[in-house]
Amino acid sequence: MAADKDQQAWAFSFPGIDGGTVDFAGLKGRVLLVANTASFCGYTYQYDALEKLQTEQSAAGLTVIGIPSQDFNQESADNGTVKKFCETRFGIDFPLAAISHVIGPRAAPFYAWVAAQRQWQPRWNFNKVLIGRDGRIAGTFGSDDEPGGPVLSRAIAAELSRTVS
């Protein structure tokens, strides 16, 4: 899908980790926090805080979406193993995509769009893209921008407070 400056995140989807689809169109009007994840990374502990955000702010309009990726060589080889790890170790209940590429020429269309819009791509695991209620990119964040930390919390709160006309 070619990147279009007027395009919104609702145009994208990912294969789901257990089949099906993680379709952003079905989340239109919500604030999305999309994080590329990995099971064997020093930042893997952030799954706890991502799940806490999902639990505490879902009713306010936030949806966390995890995108497992092997692009940095720190993810399991198959979706079933990733899903089991996330559910048993961290109790993850937010949507997880199938293992996907997030950088380079094979990047999933969503990440190609973000790269075209913001000249940004994940530099490591647990980088985050915040999508506002209007479907546009509200911010990009690195691994050190902790879920629940001040930088990300302010950005999420600002987007949750906005209305779409």
Stockholm file with secondary structure:
# STOCKHOLM 1.0

chainA/1-165         MAADKDQQAWAFSFPGIDGGTVDFAGLKGRVLLVANTASFCGYTYQYDALEKLQTEQSAAGLTVIGIPSQDFNQESADNGTVKKFCETRFGIDFPLAAISHVIGPRAAPFYAWVAAQRQWQPRWNFNKVLIGRDGRIAGTFGSDDEPGGPVLSRAIAAELSRTVS
#=GR chainA/1-165 SS CCCCTTCCGGGCEEEBTTSSEEEGGGGTTSEEEEEEECTTSTTTTHHHHHHHHHHHHTTTTEEEEEEECCTTSCSCSSHHHHHHHHHHHHCCCSCBBCSCCCSSTTCCHHHHHHHHHHSCCCSSTTCEEEECTTSSEEEEECTTSCTTSHHHHHHHHHHHHCCCC
#=GC SS_cons         CCCCTTCCGGGCEEEBTTSSEEEGGGGTTSEEEEEEECTTSTTTTHHHHHHHHHHHHTTTTEEEEEEECCTTSCSCSSHHHHHHHHHHHHCCCSCBBCSCCCSSTTCCHHHHHHHHHHSCCCSSTTCEEEECTTSSEEEEECTTSCTTSHHHHHHHHHHHHCCCC
//
